[in-house]
Amino acid sequence: MYKRSSWYGMAGLVLILIPSLGLSQDYLVPRLANGQPDFSGIWTNDTITPIERPATLAGREFLSEDEIASMERNIAEGREQRENNIVVEAGGSVGGYNQIWLDSGDTVLSTGQTSMIVDPPNGRAPIKESALAIRDFFFANVENDYIYHTVWDRCITRGIPGSMLPAGYNNAYRFMQTDNTFTIIYEMIHDVRTIHLDKSEHIDERIKLWMGDSVAHWENDTLVIETKNFNDRGMLANSMAGGRLKGVPISEDFHVIERFTRVSADTIIWEARVTDPEHLNAPFTISMPLTRDPEYVMYEYACHEGNYAIPNILNAGRAKEAQQASN
């Protein structure tokens, strides 16, 4: 549908996505009193677009209008069928919340992208086999120790860029600005991240943080945020919407460059360039539009309260061990 060069800098990417969004390149960005672009407000990114490109769409960067309509229709019909035909067989799973409690989106990204990952060109994250092995080991041992659960399940954080990736619900972000700060309030897992725009250097490299340490600057009307100094206990992604990336570990050399560019009254293009020499064969880039929703209401995210999932899973593991010992 649209062709892109091998360079995935924000300026080139935005120029390509503007036609797919039906936007004008003459859009005038609203500004704060100090002249900075105004990103303030609530923005959402719920979508059915996968983070990695499906094999059935190999070599395709964009969907046709017919494909978009078909995907959205199939999602709607599938959800309606599941809501109307809930049958639990003896010993089977009772499932989770019904759709009224979820907010996983019912449309593809407004750009028509086939995946959130736009580089490499195949739309797939270049994850090392050793990192996938660590992920699989953790998944296989969730009944043995809480340390093997995702840091989201443990109510710690979704990290960066994980906190900006869509999940099954709570896909909203409040942006707040002052002359010297840019703050993101994440609806999911109650993270609050304040980036100081007057900070020019990272903290001492010996200090490692869950959300890393960020330094930001403006490139024309694009806010560029570089984040490093991560600890090695986070993950690339934490929810099922992360697909193959869920549970993939990050190292202390993990490095993320984010770019925020407002391209219309209701659209910000967000991009994240991810590098990790220990767990990735090469860097990769995620990009998606964020949609302004002034009517959206963000409520408290109470993660620990009434959350018995992890102790119940660990108790199930001990029950299995007791049963095996008695046989």
N, C-alpha and C positions, 0 to 999 in steps of 0.2 A: 504494500500500500504506500509506504513512504520509505525512502532509503536514507541510511545514516552512515556517516563516515566512521572510520575505526577509532576516531578520537571522541571520547564521551565526556568532554568538559561541559559544564552546565550551559554555557552560551550556545554551543552547537546543538545540544539536546533540546533546549527550550525552543529554538528557532524551528526545529523539526516537529515538536509536539504542538506548537501553536496552530498549524493548519488542521491537525487531527482533532483539536478541541473546538474548532470553528471560531477561533479568536482572531482579533485584529492585532497586528504588530504595532499599531499606533496607540495602544492602550497607555494611558497616563497613570502611573502608580501613585496612590494616595500617600501623603507624606506627613510625618510628625512635624512639630514646630522646629525641630533641629535639622530638618531636611532629610532624615532617614526614611526609607520606605516603611509604610505602616502595615505591619502584619498582625496587629492585635485582633482578638476575637476568638471564636471557637471554630475549629476546623475538624473535619471527619475524613476517614478513609476506608470505611467498610466497603468490601468488594468481594466478588467471587473470582476475580483474576488470581491465579496461583502465583506464588513467589518464583517458581521455576517453570520453564516452558515444558508442557507435556510433549511426549514423544510424537503424538499424533499431529502436532503443529511444528515439527522440526523444520527449521529454515524459514519460519514465518514470524515476523516481528509484530504484525498487526492483524487483527481479525477483520473480516468483511462485515458489512451491516447485517447480512443474512445470518452469519455465524453468531454475531452478538445477540440477535433476536432469538435464535435457536437455543443458545446457552442459557439465556435469562428465562426463557419459557420452560426449559427442562428443569431448572432449579426450582422455579415456582411450583411446577406440577409435582416434582418429587417431594417437596416439603409438605404440600397439601395432602399427598397420599400417605406420608408417614404420620401426619397428625390425625388422619381419619381411620387409620388401620393399625392401631397400636395393639399388638398381640404378644404377650410374653409367655413363652413355653416354660414348663416346669424346669427349674434350674437355670433358666436363661437370664440374661441381663435385663434389668428393668429400665435401663437407659438413663438419660439425664433430663435436663429441663426441656420443656417443649418450646416451640419457636417464639412464643410470646415473651420469653425471658431472654432471648438471644438477639443479636444484632450483627450477624455475620455478613450482611449485605445481600442484595438480590440483583445487582448489576455488575457488569465488568467495569474496569476503570474507564473513565470518560475519554481517555486517549485511544482506547481500543487495543492496548498492548496485549500480547499473548502471555506475558509474564512480567512480574515486577523487576526481575533481573534483566537489564538491558545490555550488559557487557560482562562476560564475553558474548559474542554474537549468537551463540547457541542458547542463550538464556538460562544457563545452568551454572551453579556455583562450583568452582574448581577445588573441591574438598579433597584433601589427602585421604588415602585409604586408612592410614593410621588414626586419623581423627574420627573417621566413621566407626572404626573398631572401638575406640573409647566410648563413643556415643552408644553403640550397641551393648557394650559391657555395662554401662550405667542402666540402660533400659532393662537388661536382664536381671539386675540386682536391686530393683526398687523395693522388694520385700525384705531386703537384708539390712538396709541402713538408710536413714533419711538423706545422707550425703549424696545418694545416687538420684534423688529427685531433682527436677529442674529448679532453678533458683526462683522461678515464678511460683511453682507449687509450694515452695517454702516461704512465700510471701516476702522475699527480699527485694527483688528488682527484676525487670526484663532486660536491663542493660541497654547498650547502644550498639547497633541500630535497632535491636529487638523491640524497644519501647515504641518505635514508630511503625512497627509492622502490624497490619490488621490481625484481629483475633475473632473469636466467636461473639464477642460483645465488648462494650466499653471502648469503642473506636473513636474517641474524641480527644482533642488537644486544645487547651486554652493557651494562646500566645499573649504574653504581656511584655510591654516595652517601656523602658525609661531611656534617658539620654545615654546611659552607660551600661545597661543590662538588657538581655533578652531572656525571658523566662518561659519555660514550657511546663505546663501542668498537665500531666498525663492522667486521663481518666482511669485507665487500667493500672492497678496496683499502687495508686496514689503517689507515684514518683513526682518530685518537683525538681527541676533542673534550671539553675540560673547561670547563664553565661555572661561573664563580665567583658564588655566590649572595649574597656580601657586597659585590659590586661594583655601584655605583649609577649610574655614568656610562660612556658609551662613550669609547674612546680618541680621540685627535685625528683629526678627519675627513680629514686629509691622509695618514693611514696606511691603506693598502688591503691586504686580505688575501684569500687564496683562499677561506677558510671564513668570512670576515667577523669582526666583533667582536660578542660576545654579552653582553647584560645580562639577568638573570633575576629574577623575583619570584614569590611565591605569591599566587594569588587563591583563597582558601579552600583546597581540596584540588587545585587545578589549577596545575601549574608552567607559567609563561608565560615564553618566551624570545624576546627581540627581538634580531635580528641585522642589522647594517648594516656599513658600511665594507668592502664587497666591492671587489676589483679587477674590471676589465671583461674578464677573460680566461676566465671560467667559462661554464657553460651551464646552462639550466634542467634538462635531463636528458641523460644520456649513453648509456643502453642502449636496445636495441630496444624494451624494455617501455615506454619513454617515448613511443613512438609519434611523433606530430607534434611533440612537445616536444623530442625528441632533437636536440641541436645548436643549439637556439635560444639566441642570446647573451644575456648579462646586462650591465647597465651599472654604473657606480659608484654609481648611485642605487638599485640593487637593495636590497630591504628585505623581510625575512621575520619574521613573528611565529608562533612555534610554541606549541602548547598540549598538554600531556600530562595526561590524567585517568585514573586507575585506576578502573574501574567494576565489576571482579570480581576474583576470585583469579587468573584467567588472562587478563584483558583490560585493555589500556590503549588509550584512544582518543587517537590522535595527529592533530593538525590543524596545517596550515601556511597562513597567509595571505600571499600573494606579491604584491608591488607593484614595478613597474618602469616609470616614466613614459616612458622612452625606447623600450622594446620591447613594452610591453603597452598595449592600449587602456583597460584597467581592471584592478583587482586581481582575483585569483581565489583560491579556497580548495580545498585538498586535505585529505581526511580519510579515515582508515582505522583499523580495530582492529589492535593488535599482540597477538600471542598468546604467553603464557608457555610456554617449553619447557625445563624443567630438565634434560632428558636430552640436549639438543643440545650437540654439541662443536664449538667454534670452533677451526679450525686456522689456521696462518699463511697469509697471502695473499701469495705470492711473485709479484709482478707483472712485474718486469724479467727475472728469471731465466729464460732460455730463450725470451724473448719476441722473436721475429724478425718479427712481423707488419708493423710499420711499416717497417723497412728493406726487407723483401721487397716491400711495396706501392710504395715509392719506387723500388726497382730495376726493378719492372715498368714504371713510368712512363718510366724512362730507356731501357729496352729498346724500348718502343713508339716513342719519339722516334728511336732509332737505326734502327729498321726503316722508319719514315716517311722519314727522310733518305736511306736507300739506295734507295728506290723512285723 
